[in-house]
Amino acid sequence: MKNIKFVVKVSRGSLAPAFVQRIDPPVQMTTNRKLALIMGKFTAEDAIKSIQNSRCVPELVPVQVDV
């Protein structure tokens, strides 16, 4: 059975996109998607709210995981 979880992808202008690796303050980012934190939708939305500013554009990226 597959379940949908989310990672938070952050685009920062011309730099390579990064993914949230850790949400404990301070938020840590990584360019390696395999190291990204896989989380539920509500946690991912909270992470987006905490890092959203004028220089970066966060978005939810769905990921299928085996249960």
Buried (B, 14 or more C-beta within 10 A) or exposed (E): EEEEBBBBBBBBEEEEBBBBBBBEEEBEBBEEEEEBBEBEEEBBBEBBEBBEEEEBBBEBBEBEEEE
